[in-house]
């Protein structure tokens, strides 16, 4: 297990967890808001290290990552708990779990890397809940994967403090970061968190690391889908991160504590895509709906469709082995190594033991 100090003693004897901006202050035996980090004596520990809610091989496009090893399989896993309190959580059975025993799958980092190799996976994804909260487990697993020639992917809300941020994104080859909205009101009322630390994480990951980053925005009717908010969000991404960061606008469906909110219409997603492209973003997608044209990738130089997608299955392919358009030679930003994979839409549960 990695030797990482993520705590600070307070004058009243409590220990402050310094992993994320919540900075939970704990007495002996208390757990942080994330549930999986707790104080044991003079230390704050990850007491769920080496335990997972399960493993599955997915298409990389499901993360979603459209510019990272397209068509390849990724071994996905997560744990329990989360450091956000999203009222619209679509993985609440695990991310909101308060039962350690629910994590029945036990696996060392080396076991996970070996399972990825056996399954023909090019990468391992830390997903289903946020890998920030199982920081040590994620970093150790990423190191084991790197040693085995397997890449690491974080699917994260990006709610992490500046100190541990460097090691976290330094260990990842790719990340999809949820930009859940673009107002402090939205973050405060619907996620129980703050927007500003997330924006700093996104800016840092894109500008200061070698990690490939894509962003996901879950559009919720009446909450974060206004033309003004989508415009402001897209303009910020262009200014802070550049025009080549892929952005996925995905559809909300009623879940958890927002069962009375309707599903996002596809027209809302397409409108957001148009707004974002008008603001200067070059690669904008829609998700959680079937729309082949808006889920495909196009060359920024000549407009040719270079990657066709039907849900998670690839169709058209117009890139050379370096990831450049075969018509005009313009590079598609991302990580492209050789020909595309052929995994398609399959979802394959995996048992490590």
C-alpha positions in Angstrom: 0.0 0.0 0.0 1.3 3.5 -0.9 2.8 5.6 1.9 0.8 8.8 1.4 0.1 11.2 4.2 -3.3 12.8 3.7 -4.0 14.2 7.2 -3.3 17.2 9.4 -3.8 17.3 13.2 -6.1 20.0 14.5 -5.7 22.0 17.8 -8.7 20.2 19.3 -7.2 16.7 18.7 -9.2 15.9 15.6 -7.5 14.8 12.4 -8.3 16.6 9.2 -8.5 14.6 6.0 -6.7 16.6 3.3 -7.6 14.5 0.3 -10.5 16.5 -0.9 -11.9 20.0 -0.3 -14.4 18.8 2.3 -11.5 18.5 4.8 -13.5 16.2 7.2 -12.3 16.5 10.8 -12.5 13.2 12.6 -12.2 11.8 16.1 -11.1 8.2 16.6 -13.6 5.8 15.0 -15.3 8.4 12.9 -15.7 8.1 9.1 -15.5 11.0 6.6 -18.4 12.0 4.4 -17.1 9.6 1.7 -17.6 6.7 4.2 -14.6 4.7 3.1 -12.0 6.9 4.9 -12.0 6.7 8.6 -9.8 7.5 11.6 -8.1 4.7 13.4 -6.1 5.9 16.3 -3.6 8.5 15.1 -4.2 7.8 11.3 -6.9 8.3 8.7 -7.0 5.1 6.7 -8.8 3.8 3.6 -10.4 0.8 5.3 -11.9 -0.6 2.1 -8.5 -1.0 0.4 -8.5 -4.1 -1.8 -12.3 -4.6 -1.9 -14.6 -3.8 -4.8 -18.3 -4.0 -5.7 -17.3 -6.0 -8.8 -15.5 -6.1 -12.1 -16.8 -5.9 -15.7 -15.2 -5.5 -19.2 -16.8 -2.6 -21.0 -16.2 -0.7 -24.3 -14.0 2.3 -23.6 -16.6 4.5 -25.3 -18.9 3.8 -22.3 -16.7 5.8 -19.8 -17.3 7.9 -22.0 -13.9 8.3 -23.8 -14.2 8.8 -27.6 -10.6 9.9 -28.3 -8.7 7.2 -26.2 -7.9 3.8 -27.8 -11.3 3.6 -29.7 -13.0 0.3 -29.9 -10.9 -1.3 -27.1 -12.1 -3.2 -24.0 -11.6 -1.7 -20.5 -11.7 -3.6 -17.2 -14.0 -1.5 -15.0 -14.4 -1.6 -11.2 -15.3 0.6 -8.3 -15.9 0.5 -4.5 -18.5 2.0 -2.2 -18.9 5.6 -1.1 -18.5 9.0 -2.6 -17.4 12.5 -1.5 -20.3 14.2 -3.3 -24.0 14.0 -2.4 -25.6 14.3 -5.8 -29.4 14.1 -5.7 -29.4 12.7 -9.2 -26.8 10.0 -8.7 -27.2 7.2 -11.2 -24.9 4.8 -9.4 -26.4 5.3 -5.9 -26.6 1.6 -5.1 -22.8 1.6 -4.7 -21.7 5.3 -4.4 -24.2 5.9 -1.6 -23.6 2.5 0.1 -22.8 2.5 3.8 -22.1 -1.2 4.0 -18.5 -2.3 3.7 -19.7 -5.9 3.4 -21.4 -5.0 0.1 -17.9 -5.1 -1.5 -17.5 -8.8 -1.9 -14.9 -8.8 -4.6 -11.4 -8.8 -3.1 -8.4 -8.1 -5.3 -4.9 -6.8 -5.0 -3.6 -4.3 -7.5 -1.5 -7.0 -9.1 -4.6 -9.2 -9.4 -6.5 -6.5 -11.2 -3.6 -5.8 -13.6 -3.3 -9.6 -14.4 -7.1 -9.8 -15.0 -6.9 -7.0 -17.4 -4.1 -8.7 -19.3 -6.1 -12.0 -19.4 -9.2 -10.3 -20.6 -7.3 -8.6 -23.5 -8.0 -5.1 -22.0 -5.9 -2.2 -23.0 -6.9 -0.3 -19.9 -8.4 -0.4 -16.4 -11.1 2.1 -15.4 -11.7 3.3 -11.9 -15.4 4.0 -12.1 -18.9 3.3 -10.7 -17.9 5.5 -7.8 -15.2 8.1 -7.6 -11.6 6.9 -7.5 -10.5 10.0 -5.6 -11.9 8.5 -2.4 -10.0 5.2 -2.8 -6.9 7.2 -3.7 -4.2 4.8 -2.4 -5.9 1.7 -3.9 -6.3 3.5 -7.3 -2.6 4.7 -7.3 -1.3 1.3 -6.4 -3.5 -0.4 -9.0 -2.4 2.2 -11.7 1.3 1.4 -10.8 0.6 -2.4 -11.2 -1.2 -1.8 -14.5 1.7 0.3 -15.8 4.1 -2.4 -15.0 1.9 -4.9 -16.9 1.6 -2.6 -20.0 -2.0 -1.7 -19.2 -3.2 1.9 -19.1 -5.3 3.5 -16.3 -8.5 5.5 -16.7 -10.2 7.7 -14.0 -13.9 8.4 -14.2 -14.2 11.1 -11.6 -16.0 14.2 -10.4 -12.6 15.8 -9.9 -13.3 16.8 -6.3 -9.7 16.6 -5.0 -7.4 19.0 -3.2 -4.3 20.5 -4.8 -1.8 18.5 -2.8 -2.8 15.0 -3.8 -4.0 16.1 -7.3 -0.5 15.9 -8.9 0.1 12.2 -8.0 -3.5 11.2 -8.9 -3.5 12.6 -12.4 0.2 11.7 -12.8 -0.8 8.0 -12.4 -3.6 8.2 -14.9 -3.3 7.9 -18.7 -6.8 9.2 -19.3 -9.7 10.7 -17.3 -13.3 11.6 -17.9 -14.2 14.4 -15.5 -17.8 15.3 -14.7 -18.5 19.0 -15.0 -22.0 18.6 -13.5 -23.1 22.2 -13.9 -21.6 25.7 -14.2 -23.0 27.6 -11.2 -22.1 27.5 -7.5 -25.9 27.3 -6.8 -26.2 24.0 -8.8 -23.1 22.5 -7.0 -24.2 23.6 -3.6 -27.9 22.5 -3.8 -27.6 19.4 -6.0 -24.2 17.9 -5.2 -23.4 19.3 -1.7 -20.0 20.5 -3.1 -18.5 23.6 -4.7 -17.7 24.4 -8.3 -14.5 26.3 -8.0 -12.2 23.4 -6.8 -13.5 21.3 -9.7 -12.7 24.0 -12.3 -9.2 24.2 -10.9 -8.9 20.4 -11.2 -10.0 20.4 -14.8 -7.6 23.2 -15.7 -4.7 21.5 -14.0 -5.4 18.1 -15.5 -5.6 19.4 -19.0 -2.8 22.0 -18.9 -0.3 20.5 -16.5 -0.4 16.7 -17.0 0.1 14.2 -19.8 -3.3 12.6 -18.8 -5.8 12.7 -21.7 -9.0 14.4 -20.5 -12.6 14.4 -21.7 -15.5 16.1 -20.0 -19.0 15.0 -19.3 -22.0 17.3 -18.6 -25.2 15.6 -17.5 -27.9 18.0 -18.6 -30.9 18.1 -16.1 -34.1 19.8 -17.3 -34.6 23.1 -15.5 -31.4 22.8 -13.5 -28.3 23.3 -15.8 -29.6 23.2 -19.3 -30.3 26.9 -20.1 -28.7 28.5 -23.1 -26.9 31.0 -20.9 -25.3 28.3 -18.7 -24.3 26.0 -21.5 -22.7 29.0 -23.3 -20.8 30.1 -20.2 -19.6 26.5 -19.7 -18.4 26.0 -23.2 -16.7 29.4 -23.3 -14.9 28.6 -20.1 -13.7 25.2 -21.5 -12.3 26.9 -24.6 -10.5 29.6 -22.6 -9.2 27.5 -19.7 -8.5 24.2 -21.5 -8.5 24.9 -25.3 -10.9 24.0 -28.1 -9.7 20.3 -28.5 -11.0 18.9 -25.2 -13.9 16.6 -26.1 -17.2 17.4 -24.2 -20.0 14.9 -23.8 -23.5 16.3 -23.1 -25.5 13.4 -21.7 -29.1 12.8 -20.9 -30.5 12.7 -17.4 -33.0 10.0 -16.4 -35.1 10.1 -13.2 -33.2 8.5 -10.4 -32.4 8.5 -6.7 -33.8 11.7 -5.2 -34.9 13.4 -8.4 -37.5 10.9 -9.6 -40.0 13.8 -10.4 -37.7 15.4 -13.0 -38.3 14.3 -16.6 -35.8 12.7 -18.8 -33.6 15.1 -20.9 -35.1 15.5 -24.4 -32.6 14.7 -27.2 -33.4 18.2 -28.6 -31.8 19.7 -25.5 -28.6 17.7 -26.0 -28.4 18.7 -29.7 -29.0 22.3 -28.8 -26.2 22.2 -26.2 -23.9 20.6 -28.8 -24.7 23.4 -31.3 -24.0 26.1 -28.7 -20.8 24.5 -27.6 -19.5 24.2 -31.2 -20.5 27.8 -31.8 -18.4 28.8 -28.8 -15.4 27.2 -30.4 -15.3 23.6 -29.1 -14.3 21.2 -31.9 -15.4 17.8 -30.6 -18.8 17.7 -28.9 -20.9 14.6 -28.4 -24.3 13.6 -27.0 -24.7 10.5 -24.7 -27.4 8.3 -23.1 -29.4 8.6 -26.3 -29.1 7.0 -29.8 -27.8 9.6 -32.2 -25.2 8.3 -34.6 -24.3 11.6 -36.2 -23.8 13.4 -32.8 -21.9 10.5 -31.3 -19.4 10.3 -34.2 -16.1 12.2 -34.6 -15.3 14.6 -37.4 -12.0 16.1 -38.7 -11.6 19.7 -37.6 -9.7 20.3 -40.8 -12.0 19.1 -43.5 -15.2 17.9 -41.8 -14.8 14.3 -42.8 -16.4 11.7 -40.5 -13.3 10.0 -39.1 -14.9 7.8 -36.4 -18.5 6.6 -36.8 -20.3 5.4 -33.6 -23.5 3.6 -33.2 -24.0 3.5 -29.5 -20.7 2.0 -28.4 -19.9 0.2 -31.6 -17.5 1.7 -34.2 -18.5 1.9 -37.9 -16.7 4.4 -40.2 -12.9 4.7 -39.6 -11.0 7.5 -41.4 -7.8 7.8 -39.4 -4.3 6.5 -40.1 -2.3 4.7 -37.5 -1.1 8.0 -36.0 -4.7 9.3 -35.5 -4.7 11.7 -38.5 -7.4 12.2 -41.0 -6.8 10.1 -44.1 -8.3 12.8 -46.3 -6.4 16.0 -45.2 -3.9 14.8 -42.7 -5.2 16.8 -39.7 -4.6 15.0 -36.4 -7.5 14.1 -34.2 -6.5 15.0 -30.7 -6.3 12.0 -28.4 -4.5 8.7 -27.9 -4.6 6.5 -31.0 -2.3 3.5 -31.3 -2.6 1.5 -34.4 -5.9 0.3 -35.9 -9.2 0.6 -33.9 -10.4 -2.2 -31.6 -13.3 -4.4 -32.3 -14.8 -4.9 -28.9 -18.1 -3.3 -29.8 -21.0 -3.0 -27.3 -20.3 -6.0 -25.3 -20.5 -6.0 -21.5 -18.7 -8.9 -19.8 -18.8 -9.5 -16.0 -15.5 -10.8 -14.6 -14.7 -12.7 -11.5 -11.1 -12.3 -10.3 -11.0 -15.1 -7.7 
